[in-house]
């Protein structure tokens, strides 16, 4: 246990030991963006749960922007308590099917990245799918939201009826029961979505009506009063 500072009272000469958490050890190839995120106290989710599978879409060109906006940053960082919740959801999934894993598409999204995304979509039909970087910001900007799916260790990504970042009604949970009735979604695809939701809800997350892959850890008011936007 390291002693980081000593506070001495002039009146009582009492010495109080103040403990400070150790700084995370940085790899030589740690990117500038990752260093900034670490500097704001966020936690690498894989340091808590090594079974998480990452496919960080915005660190590739395989996304709706057709552009890599993260550069050499391709890790999943979240607020510490959100990392604990995600590990809980992961354990929930694997307890029910040892061959399933959570596959992560996006975690914290610094506001510097949000500005890049906004500039790409501004004035296009895709603008409505990206939160403006000004004002309250996205829950991703606080490290309190995660985009994810399920992956099978042998057969690959579990079929949810649409890919990640599919911008149409078929991806929206509010319509999915009707789409099963019309045959546009299968019952198996709906069951897969429900399996993911059950794990996330059990861990304390809540989903949204417009994207099957997106989950917030907390309500917006709590997030904005408790955390700072990650720049």
PyMOL commands that set and color helices and strands:
alter all, ss='L'
color gray80, all
select helices_A, chain A and resi 32-39+45-48+57-59+80-96+111-121+125-129+139-142+169-171+173-182+187-202+220-226
alter helices_A, ss='H'
color red, helices_A
select strands_A, chain A and resi 5-8+15-18+43-44+53-54+77-78+100-106+145-152+156-157+206-207+214-216
alter strands_A, ss='S'
color yellow, strands_A
deselect
rebuild
show_as cartoon
